[in-house]
């Protein structure tokens, strides 16, 4: 099991509610502070209110192309690390456009230990480039 050095703030964005709830619960059992959003609108609202350090983003979201969601999240939260999660084995052209800016790309179904490891690696990368491990003295996101 991945050892968590701090309670990492994660935003899980996936329109499959059962999947999102299950993954959220499994990550919380591993010590992560997880919020789930099942719509694009909820994702933007949750990102603005919780300042996640890592986002797990499903590329197939109703209402907006996954690459557009990625770009908007990265634009408003440039320090967040985004891990793309997709049920499609091969990246489509839009996913390829953003893959160089994403922390990683995972294919569903995902093993919980692989997701936890990628979240931890993304958090470590983010923390290494931000002062105070990516948080201010009050524990809030540095951006």
CNS distance restraints for C-alpha pairs under 8 A (distance, minus, plus):
assign (resid   1 and name CA) (resid 113 and name CA) 6.53 0.50 0.50
assign (resid   2 and name CA) (resid 113 and name CA) 7.11 0.50 0.50
assign (resid   2 and name CA) (resid 116 and name CA) 6.46 0.50 0.50
assign (resid   2 and name CA) (resid 117 and name CA) 6.04 0.50 0.50
assign (resid   2 and name CA) (resid 120 and name CA) 7.71 0.50 0.50
assign (resid   4 and name CA) (resid   8 and name CA) 7.79 0.50 0.50
assign (resid   4 and name CA) (resid  30 and name CA) 7.92 0.50 0.50
assign (resid   4 and name CA) (resid  31 and name CA) 7.02 0.50 0.50
assign (resid   4 and name CA) (resid  32 and name CA) 7.92 0.50 0.50
assign (resid   4 and name CA) (resid 120 and name CA) 7.05 0.50 0.50
assign (resid   7 and name CA) (resid  31 and name CA) 6.23 0.50 0.50
assign (resid   7 and name CA) (resid  32 and name CA) 5.35 0.50 0.50
assign (resid   7 and name CA) (resid  33 and name CA) 6.03 0.50 0.50
assign (resid   8 and name CA) (resid  31 and name CA) 7.99 0.50 0.50
assign (resid   8 and name CA) (resid  32 and name CA) 5.34 0.50 0.50
assign (resid   8 and name CA) (resid  33 and name CA) 5.84 0.50 0.50
assign (resid   8 and name CA) (resid  53 and name CA) 6.69 0.50 0.50
assign (resid   8 and name CA) (resid  54 and name CA) 7.65 0.50 0.50
assign (resid   8 and name CA) (resid 120 and name CA) 7.90 0.50 0.50
assign (resid   8 and name CA) (resid 123 and name CA) 7.08 0.50 0.50
assign (resid   9 and name CA) (resid  32 and name CA) 6.50 0.50 0.50
assign (resid   9 and name CA) (resid  33 and name CA) 4.80 0.50 0.50
assign (resid   9 and name CA) (resid  34 and name CA) 6.04 0.50 0.50
assign (resid   9 and name CA) (resid  50 and name CA) 7.97 0.50 0.50
assign (resid   9 and name CA) (resid  51 and name CA) 7.73 0.50 0.50
assign (resid   9 and name CA) (resid  52 and name CA) 4.89 0.50 0.50
assign (resid   9 and name CA) (resid  53 and name CA) 5.32 0.50 0.50
assign (resid   9 and name CA) (resid  54 and name CA) 6.54 0.50 0.50
assign (resid  10 and name CA) (resid  32 and name CA) 6.96 0.50 0.50
assign (resid  10 and name CA) (resid  33 and name CA) 5.99 0.50 0.50
assign (resid  10 and name CA) (resid  34 and name CA) 4.73 0.50 0.50
assign (resid  10 and name CA) (resid  35 and name CA) 6.38 0.50 0.50
assign (resid  10 and name CA) (resid  52 and name CA) 5.28 0.50 0.50
assign (resid  10 and name CA) (resid  53 and name CA) 6.07 0.50 0.50
assign (resid  10 and name CA) (resid  54 and name CA) 4.93 0.50 0.50
assign (resid  10 and name CA) (resid  55 and name CA) 5.60 0.50 0.50
assign (resid  10 and name CA) (resid  56 and name CA) 7.43 0.50 0.50
assign (resid  11 and name CA) (resid  34 and name CA) 5.78 0.50 0.50
assign (resid  11 and name CA) (resid  35 and name CA) 4.98 0.50 0.50
assign (resid  11 and name CA) (resid  36 and name CA) 5.82 0.50 0.50
assign (resid  11 and name CA) (resid  37 and name CA) 7.40 0.50 0.50
assign (resid  11 and name CA) (resid  43 and name CA) 7.85 0.50 0.50
assign (resid  11 and name CA) (resid  46 and name CA) 7.52 0.50 0.50
assign (resid  11 and name CA) (resid  47 and name CA) 7.12 0.50 0.50
assign (resid  11 and name CA) (resid  52 and name CA) 5.86 0.50 0.50
assign (resid  11 and name CA) (resid  54 and name CA) 6.46 0.50 0.50
assign (resid  11 and name CA) (resid  55 and name CA) 4.69 0.50 0.50
assign (resid  11 and name CA) (resid  56 and name CA) 6.24 0.50 0.50
assign (resid  12 and name CA) (resid  20 and name CA) 6.93 0.50 0.50
assign (resid  12 and name CA) (resid  24 and name CA) 7.28 0.50 0.50
assign (resid  12 and name CA) (resid  34 and name CA) 7.02 0.50 0.50
assign (resid  12 and name CA) (resid  35 and name CA) 6.13 0.50 0.50
assign (resid  12 and name CA) (resid  36 and name CA) 4.62 0.50 0.50
assign (resid  12 and name CA) (resid  37 and name CA) 6.17 0.50 0.50
assign (resid  12 and name CA) (resid  55 and name CA) 5.86 0.50 0.50
assign (resid  12 and name CA) (resid  56 and name CA) 4.79 0.50 0.50
assign (resid  12 and name CA) (resid  57 and name CA) 6.34 0.50 0.50
assign (resid  13 and name CA) (resid  20 and name CA) 7.48 0.50 0.50
assign (resid  13 and name CA) (resid  36 and name CA) 5.94 0.50 0.50
assign (resid  13 and name CA) (resid  37 and name CA) 4.90 0.50 0.50
assign (resid  13 and name CA) (resid  38 and name CA) 5.88 0.50 0.50
assign (resid  13 and name CA) (resid  39 and name CA) 7.43 0.50 0.50
assign (resid  13 and name CA) (resid  40 and name CA) 7.81 0.50 0.50
assign (resid  13 and name CA) (resid  43 and name CA) 6.18 0.50 0.50
assign (resid  13 and name CA) (resid  55 and name CA) 7.36 0.50 0.50
assign (resid  13 and name CA) (resid  56 and name CA) 5.99 0.50 0.50
assign (resid  13 and name CA) (resid  57 and name CA) 4.91 0.50 0.50
assign (resid  13 and name CA) (resid  58 and name CA) 5.97 0.50 0.50
assign (resid  14 and name CA) (resid  19 and name CA) 7.74 0.50 0.50
assign (resid  14 and name CA) (resid  20 and name CA) 5.94 0.50 0.50
assign (resid  14 and name CA) (resid  36 and name CA) 7.62 0.50 0.50
assign (resid  14 and name CA) (resid  37 and name CA) 6.47 0.50 0.50
assign (resid  14 and name CA) (resid  38 and name CA) 5.08 0.50 0.50
assign (resid  14 and name CA) (resid  39 and name CA) 7.30 0.50 0.50
assign (resid  14 and name CA) (resid  57 and name CA) 6.55 0.50 0.50
assign (resid  14 and name CA) (resid  58 and name CA) 5.12 0.50 0.50
assign (resid  14 and name CA) (resid  61 and name CA) 6.98 0.50 0.50
assign (resid  15 and name CA) (resid  20 and name CA) 7.56 0.50 0.50
assign (resid  15 and name CA) (resid  37 and name CA) 7.56 0.50 0.50
assign (resid  15 and name CA) (resid  38 and name CA) 4.27 0.50 0.50
assign (resid  15 and name CA) (resid  39 and name CA) 5.94 0.50 0.50
assign (resid  15 and name CA) (resid  58 and name CA) 7.69 0.50 0.50
assign (resid  15 and name CA) (resid  60 and name CA) 7.90 0.50 0.50
assign (resid  15 and name CA) (resid  61 and name CA) 6.01 0.50 0.50
assign (resid  15 and name CA) (resid  62 and name CA) 7.42 0.50 0.50
assign (resid  16 and name CA) (resid  20 and name CA) 6.11 0.50 0.50
assign (resid  16 and name CA) (resid  38 and name CA) 6.79 0.50 0.50
assign (resid  17 and name CA) (resid  21 and name CA) 6.04 0.50 0.50
assign (resid  17 and name CA) (resid  38 and name CA) 6.11 0.50 0.50
assign (resid  18 and name CA) (resid  22 and name CA) 6.12 0.50 0.50
assign (resid  19 and name CA) (resid  23 and name CA) 6.06 0.50 0.50
assign (resid  20 and name CA) (resid  24 and name CA) 5.91 0.50 0.50
assign (resid  20 and name CA) (resid  36 and name CA) 6.38 0.50 0.50
assign (resid  20 and name CA) (resid  37 and name CA) 7.87 0.50 0.50
assign (resid  20 and name CA) (resid  38 and name CA) 7.46 0.50 0.50
assign (resid  21 and name CA) (resid  25 and name CA) 6.16 0.50 0.50
assign (resid  21 and name CA) (resid  36 and name CA) 7.14 0.50 0.50
assign (resid  22 and name CA) (resid  26 and name CA) 6.22 0.50 0.50
assign (resid  23 and name CA) (resid  27 and name CA) 6.10 0.50 0.50
assign (resid  23 and name CA) (resid 112 and name CA) 7.74 0.50 0.50
assign (resid  24 and name CA) (resid  28 and name CA) 6.09 0.50 0.50
assign (resid  24 and name CA) (resid  34 and name CA) 6.02 0.50 0.50
assign (resid  24 and name CA) (resid  35 and name CA) 7.13 0.50 0.50
assign (resid  24 and name CA) (resid  36 and name CA) 6.68 0.50 0.50
assign (resid  25 and name CA) (resid  29 and name CA) 6.25 0.50 0.50
assign (resid  26 and name CA) (resid  30 and name CA) 6.69 0.50 0.50
assign (resid  26 and name CA) (resid 112 and name CA) 7.41 0.50 0.50
assign (resid  27 and name CA) (resid  31 and name CA) 6.65 0.50 0.50
assign (resid  27 and name CA) (resid  32 and name CA) 5.64 0.50 0.50
assign (resid  27 and name CA) (resid  33 and name CA) 8.00 0.50 0.50
assign (resid  27 and name CA) (resid  34 and name CA) 7.13 0.50 0.50
assign (resid  27 and name CA) (resid 112 and name CA) 7.66 0.50 0.50
assign (resid  27 and name CA) (resid 116 and name CA) 7.14 0.50 0.50
assign (resid  28 and name CA) (resid  32 and name CA) 4.82 0.50 0.50
assign (resid  28 and name CA) (resid  33 and name CA) 6.20 0.50 0.50
assign (resid  28 and name CA) (resid  34 and name CA) 6.36 0.50 0.50
assign (resid  35 and name CA) (resid  46 and name CA) 7.53 0.50 0.50
assign (resid  36 and name CA) (resid  43 and name CA) 7.87 0.50 0.50
assign (resid  37 and name CA) (resid  42 and name CA) 5.35 0.50 0.50
assign (resid  37 and name CA) (resid  43 and name CA) 5.07 0.50 0.50
assign (resid  37 and name CA) (resid  46 and name CA) 7.22 0.50 0.50
assign (resid  38 and name CA) (resid  42 and name CA) 6.74 0.50 0.50
assign (resid  38 and name CA) (resid  43 and name CA) 7.21 0.50 0.50
assign (resid  39 and name CA) (resid  43 and name CA) 6.17 0.50 0.50
assign (resid  39 and name CA) (resid  61 and name CA) 7.19 0.50 0.50
assign (resid  39 and name CA) (resid  62 and name CA) 7.38 0.50 0.50
assign (resid  40 and name CA) (resid  44 and name CA) 6.40 0.50 0.50
assign (resid  40 and name CA) (resid  61 and name CA) 6.94 0.50 0.50
assign (resid  40 and name CA) (resid  62 and name CA) 7.56 0.50 0.50
assign (resid  40 and name CA) (resid  63 and name CA) 7.12 0.50 0.50
assign (resid  40 and name CA) (resid  64 and name CA) 7.08 0.50 0.50
assign (resid  40 and name CA) (resid  69 and name CA) 7.25 0.50 0.50
assign (resid  41 and name CA) (resid  45 and name CA) 6.29 0.50 0.50
assign (resid  42 and name CA) (resid  46 and name CA) 5.90 0.50 0.50
assign (resid  43 and name CA) (resid  47 and name CA) 6.02 0.50 0.50
assign (resid  44 and name CA) (resid  48 and name CA) 6.19 0.50 0.50
assign (resid  44 and name CA) (resid  73 and name CA) 7.05 0.50 0.50
assign (resid  45 and name CA) (resid  49 and name CA) 6.16 0.50 0.50
assign (resid  46 and name CA) (resid  50 and name CA) 5.74 0.50 0.50
assign (resid  46 and name CA) (resid  51 and name CA) 7.71 0.50 0.50
assign (resid  47 and name CA) (resid  51 and name CA) 5.28 0.50 0.50
assign (resid  47 and name CA) (resid  52 and name CA) 6.12 0.50 0.50
assign (resid  47 and name CA) (resid  73 and name CA) 7.57 0.50 0.50
assign (resid  47 and name CA) (resid  77 and name CA) 7.97 0.50 0.50
assign (resid  51 and name CA) (resid  77 and name CA) 7.73 0.50 0.50
assign (resid  51 and name CA) (resid 140 and name CA) 7.84 0.50 0.50
assign (resid  51 and name CA) (resid 141 and name CA) 6.08 0.50 0.50
assign (resid  52 and name CA) (resid  80 and name CA) 6.77 0.50 0.50
assign (resid  52 and name CA) (resid 141 and name CA) 7.64 0.50 0.50
assign (resid  53 and name CA) (resid  79 and name CA) 7.60 0.50 0.50
assign (resid  53 and name CA) (resid  80 and name CA) 5.05 0.50 0.50
assign (resid  53 and name CA) (resid  81 and name CA) 6.43 0.50 0.50
assign (resid  53 and name CA) (resid 123 and name CA) 6.53 0.50 0.50
assign (resid  53 and name CA) (resid 126 and name CA) 7.55 0.50 0.50
assign (resid  53 and name CA) (resid 141 and name CA) 7.47 0.50 0.50
assign (resid  54 and name CA) (resid  80 and name CA) 5.61 0.50 0.50
assign (resid  54 and name CA) (resid  81 and name CA) 4.83 0.50 0.50
assign (resid  54 and name CA) (resid  82 and name CA) 5.74 0.50 0.50
assign (resid  54 and name CA) (resid  83 and name CA) 7.44 0.50 0.50
assign (resid  54 and name CA) (resid 119 and name CA) 6.62 0.50 0.50
assign (resid  54 and name CA) (resid 122 and name CA) 6.74 0.50 0.50
assign (resid  54 and name CA) (resid 123 and name CA) 6.47 0.50 0.50
assign (resid  55 and name CA) (resid  80 and name CA) 7.13 0.50 0.50
assign (resid  55 and name CA) (resid  81 and name CA) 6.30 0.50 0.50
assign (resid  55 and name CA) (resid  82 and name CA) 4.68 0.50 0.50
assign (resid  55 and name CA) (resid  83 and name CA) 6.07 0.50 0.50
assign (resid  56 and name CA) (resid  82 and name CA) 5.99 0.50 0.50
assign (resid  56 and name CA) (resid  83 and name CA) 4.88 0.50 0.50
assign (resid  56 and name CA) (resid  84 and name CA) 5.94 0.50 0.50
assign (resid  56 and name CA) (resid  85 and name CA) 6.48 0.50 0.50
assign (resid  57 and name CA) (resid  66 and name CA) 7.82 0.50 0.50
assign (resid  57 and name CA) (resid  70 and name CA) 7.63 0.50 0.50
assign (resid  57 and name CA) (resid  82 and name CA) 6.82 0.50 0.50
assign (resid  57 and name CA) (resid  83 and name CA) 6.12 0.50 0.50
assign (resid  57 and name CA) (resid  84 and name CA) 4.89 0.50 0.50
assign (resid  57 and name CA) (resid  85 and name CA) 5.62 0.50 0.50
assign (resid  58 and name CA) (resid  66 and name CA) 6.96 0.50 0.50
assign (resid  58 and name CA) (resid  84 and name CA) 6.02 0.50 0.50
assign (resid  58 and name CA) (resid  85 and name CA) 4.73 0.50 0.50
assign (resid  58 and name CA) (resid  86 and name CA) 5.52 0.50 0.50
assign (resid  59 and name CA) (resid  65 and name CA) 7.24 0.50 0.50
assign (resid  59 and name CA) (resid  66 and name CA) 4.20 0.50 0.50
assign (resid  59 and name CA) (resid  67 and name CA) 6.95 0.50 0.50
assign (resid  59 and name CA) (resid  84 and name CA) 6.61 0.50 0.50
assign (resid  59 and name CA) (resid  85 and name CA) 6.41 0.50 0.50
assign (resid  59 and name CA) (resid  86 and name CA) 5.64 0.50 0.50
assign (resid  59 and name CA) (resid  95 and name CA) 7.49 0.50 0.50
assign (resid  60 and name CA) (resid  65 and name CA) 6.87 0.50 0.50
assign (resid  60 and name CA) (resid  66 and name CA) 5.73 0.50 0.50
assign (resid  60 and name CA) (resid  86 and name CA) 7.18 0.50 0.50
assign (resid  61 and name CA) (resid  65 and name CA) 6.49 0.50 0.50
assign (resid  61 and name CA) (resid  66 and name CA) 6.08 0.50 0.50
assign (resid  64 and name CA) (resid  68 and name CA) 6.62 0.50 0.50
assign (resid  64 and name CA) (resid  69 and name CA) 6.65 0.50 0.50
assign (resid  65 and name CA) (resid  69 and name CA) 6.39 0.50 0.50
assign (resid  66 and name CA) (resid  70 and name CA) 6.10 0.50 0.50
assign (resid  66 and name CA) (resid  94 and name CA) 7.94 0.50 0.50
assign (resid  66 and name CA) (resid  95 and name CA) 7.67 0.50 0.50
assign (resid  67 and name CA) (resid  71 and name CA) 6.14 0.50 0.50
assign (resid  67 and name CA) (resid  94 and name CA) 5.86 0.50 0.50
assign (resid  67 and name CA) (resid  95 and name CA) 6.16 0.50 0.50
assign (resid  67 and name CA) (resid  97 and name CA) 7.76 0.50 0.50
assign (resid  67 and name CA) (resid  98 and name CA) 6.58 0.50 0.50
assign (resid  68 and name CA) (resid  72 and name CA) 6.15 0.50 0.50
assign (resid  69 and name CA) (resid  73 and name CA) 6.13 0.50 0.50
assign (resid  70 and name CA) (resid  74 and name CA) 6.03 0.50 0.50
assign (resid  70 and name CA) (resid  82 and name CA) 7.78 0.50 0.50
assign (resid  70 and name CA) (resid  98 and name CA) 7.73 0.50 0.50
assign (resid  71 and name CA) (resid  75 and name CA) 5.92 0.50 0.50
assign (resid  71 and name CA) (resid  98 and name CA) 7.97 0.50 0.50
assign (resid  72 and name CA) (resid  76 and name CA) 6.26 0.50 0.50
assign (resid  73 and name CA) (resid  77 and name CA) 5.75 0.50 0.50
assign (resid  73 and name CA) (resid  78 and name CA) 7.69 0.50 0.50
assign (resid  74 and name CA) (resid  78 and name CA) 4.78 0.50 0.50
assign (resid  74 and name CA) (resid  79 and name CA) 7.59 0.50 0.50
assign (resid  74 and name CA) (resid  80 and name CA) 6.93 0.50 0.50
assign (resid  77 and name CA) (resid 143 and name CA) 7.25 0.50 0.50
assign (resid  78 and name CA) (resid 143 and name CA) 7.90 0.50 0.50
assign (resid  79 and name CA) (resid 126 and name CA) 6.86 0.50 0.50
assign (resid  79 and name CA) (resid 143 and name CA) 6.79 0.50 0.50
assign (resid  80 and name CA) (resid 126 and name CA) 7.13 0.50 0.50
assign (resid  81 and name CA) (resid 102 and name CA) 6.89 0.50 0.50
assign (resid  81 and name CA) (resid 103 and name CA) 5.88 0.50 0.50
assign (resid  81 and name CA) (resid 122 and name CA) 5.93 0.50 0.50
assign (resid  81 and name CA) (resid 123 and name CA) 7.25 0.50 0.50
assign (resid  81 and name CA) (resid 126 and name CA) 6.67 0.50 0.50
assign (resid  82 and name CA) (resid 102 and name CA) 5.31 0.50 0.50
assign (resid  82 and name CA) (resid 103 and name CA) 5.56 0.50 0.50
assign (resid  82 and name CA) (resid 104 and name CA) 7.39 0.50 0.50
assign (resid  82 and name CA) (resid 122 and name CA) 7.93 0.50 0.50
assign (resid  83 and name CA) (resid 102 and name CA) 5.92 0.50 0.50
assign (resid  83 and name CA) (resid 103 and name CA) 5.31 0.50 0.50
assign (resid  83 and name CA) (resid 104 and name CA) 4.95 0.50 0.50
assign (resid  83 and name CA) (resid 105 and name CA) 5.86 0.50 0.50
assign (resid  83 and name CA) (resid 106 and name CA) 7.33 0.50 0.50
assign (resid  83 and name CA) (resid 118 and name CA) 7.90 0.50 0.50
assign (resid  83 and name CA) (resid 119 and name CA) 7.89 0.50 0.50
assign (resid  84 and name CA) (resid 102 and name CA) 6.81 0.50 0.50
assign (resid  84 and name CA) (resid 103 and name CA) 7.79 0.50 0.50
assign (resid  84 and name CA) (resid 104 and name CA) 6.20 0.50 0.50
assign (resid  84 and name CA) (resid 105 and name CA) 4.67 0.50 0.50
assign (resid  84 and name CA) (resid 106 and name CA) 6.12 0.50 0.50
assign (resid  85 and name CA) (resid 105 and name CA) 5.88 0.50 0.50
assign (resid  85 and name CA) (resid 106 and name CA) 4.78 0.50 0.50
assign (resid  85 and name CA) (resid 107 and name CA) 5.81 0.50 0.50
assign (resid  85 and name CA) (resid 108 and name CA) 6.74 0.50 0.50
assign (resid  86 and name CA) (resid 105 and name CA) 7.64 0.50 0.50
assign (resid  86 and name CA) (resid 106 and name CA) 6.39 0.50 0.50
assign (resid  86 and name CA) (resid 107 and name CA) 5.08 0.50 0.50
assign (resid  86 and name CA) (resid 108 and name CA) 5.76 0.50 0.50
assign (resid  87 and name CA) (resid 107 and name CA) 5.69 0.50 0.50
assign (resid  87 and name CA) (resid 108 and name CA) 4.72 0.50 0.50
assign (resid  87 and name CA) (resid 109 and name CA) 7.11 0.50 0.50
assign (resid  88 and name CA) (resid 107 and name CA) 6.73 0.50 0.50
assign (resid  88 and name CA) (resid 108 and name CA) 7.54 0.50 0.50
assign (resid  89 and name CA) (resid 107 and name CA) 6.12 0.50 0.50
assign (resid  91 and name CA) (resid  95 and name CA) 5.55 0.50 0.50
assign (resid  91 and name CA) (resid  96 and name CA) 6.03 0.50 0.50
assign (resid  92 and name CA) (resid  96 and name CA) 6.25 0.50 0.50
assign (resid  93 and name CA) (resid  97 and name CA) 6.34 0.50 0.50
assign (resid  94 and name CA) (resid  98 and name CA) 6.90 0.50 0.50
assign (resid  95 and name CA) (resid  99 and name CA) 5.89 0.50 0.50
assign (resid  96 and name CA) (resid 100 and name CA) 7.57 0.50 0.50
assign (resid  98 and name CA) (resid 102 and name CA) 6.34 0.50 0.50
assign (resid  99 and name CA) (resid 103 and name CA) 7.82 0.50 0.50
assign (resid  99 and name CA) (resid 104 and name CA) 7.32 0.50 0.50
assign (resid  99 and name CA) (resid 105 and name CA) 7.28 0.50 0.50
assign (resid 103 and name CA) (resid 122 and name CA) 6.46 0.50 0.50
assign (resid 104 and name CA) (resid 118 and name CA) 7.71 0.50 0.50
assign (resid 106 and name CA) (resid 110 and name CA) 7.06 0.50 0.50
assign (resid 110 and name CA) (resid 114 and name CA) 6.93 0.50 0.50
assign (resid 110 and name CA) (resid 115 and name CA) 6.81 0.50 0.50
assign (resid 111 and name CA) (resid 115 and name CA) 6.44 0.50 0.50
assign (resid 112 and name CA) (resid 116 and name CA) 6.07 0.50 0.50
assign (resid 113 and name CA) (resid 117 and name CA) 6.03 0.50 0.50
assign (resid 114 and name CA) (resid 118 and name CA) 6.18 0.50 0.50
assign (resid 115 and name CA) (resid 119 and name CA) 6.12 0.50 0.50
assign (resid 116 and name CA) (resid 120 and name CA) 6.17 0.50 0.50
assign (resid 117 and name CA) (resid 121 and name CA) 6.17 0.50 0.50
assign (resid 118 and name CA) (resid 122 and name CA) 6.01 0.50 0.50
assign (resid 119 and name CA) (resid 123 and name CA) 6.06 0.50 0.50
assign (resid 120 and name CA) (resid 124 and name CA) 6.10 0.50 0.50
assign (resid 121 and name CA) (resid 125 and name CA) 6.20 0.50 0.50
assign (resid 122 and name CA) (resid 126 and name CA) 6.17 0.50 0.50
assign (resid 123 and name CA) (resid 127 and name CA) 5.94 0.50 0.50
assign (resid 124 and name CA) (resid 128 and name CA) 6.01 0.50 0.50
assign (resid 125 and name CA) (resid 129 and name CA) 6.84 0.50 0.50
assign (resid 126 and name CA) (resid 130 and name CA) 6.57 0.50 0.50
assign (resid 126 and name CA) (resid 133 and name CA) 7.97 0.50 0.50
assign (resid 126 and name CA) (resid 134 and name CA) 6.78 0.50 0.50
assign (resid 127 and name CA) (resid 131 and name CA) 7.50 0.50 0.50
assign (resid 127 and name CA) (resid 132 and name CA) 7.76 0.50 0.50
assign (resid 127 and name CA) (resid 133 and name CA) 4.38 0.50 0.50
assign (resid 127 and name CA) (resid 134 and name CA) 4.74 0.50 0.50
assign (resid 128 and name CA) (resid 133 and name CA) 6.44 0.50 0.50
assign (resid 128 and name CA) (resid 134 and name CA) 7.70 0.50 0.50
assign (resid 129 and name CA) (resid 133 and name CA) 7.86 0.50 0.50
assign (resid 129 and name CA) (resid 134 and name CA) 7.58 0.50 0.50
assign (resid 130 and name CA) (resid 134 and name CA) 4.62 0.50 0.50
assign (resid 130 and name CA) (resid 135 and name CA) 7.80 0.50 0.50
assign (resid 130 and name CA) (resid 142 and name CA) 7.39 0.50 0.50
assign (resid 131 and name CA) (resid 135 and name CA) 7.14 0.50 0.50
assign (resid 131 and name CA) (resid 136 and name CA) 7.86 0.50 0.50
assign (resid 131 and name CA) (resid 142 and name CA) 7.61 0.50 0.50
assign (resid 132 and name CA) (resid 136 and name CA) 6.20 0.50 0.50
assign (resid 132 and name CA) (resid 137 and name CA) 7.51 0.50 0.50
assign (resid 134 and name CA) (resid 141 and name CA) 6.18 0.50 0.50
assign (resid 134 and name CA) (resid 142 and name CA) 5.51 0.50 0.50
assign (resid 135 and name CA) (resid 139 and name CA) 5.21 0.50 0.50
assign (resid 135 and name CA) (resid 140 and name CA) 5.21 0.50 0.50
assign (resid 135 and name CA) (resid 141 and name CA) 4.58 0.50 0.50
assign (resid 135 and name CA) (resid 142 and name CA) 4.80 0.50 0.50
assign (resid 136 and name CA) (resid 140 and name CA) 5.41 0.50 0.50
assign (resid 136 and name CA) (resid 141 and name CA) 6.30 0.50 0.50
assign (resid 136 and name CA) (resid 142 and name CA) 5.46 0.50 0.50
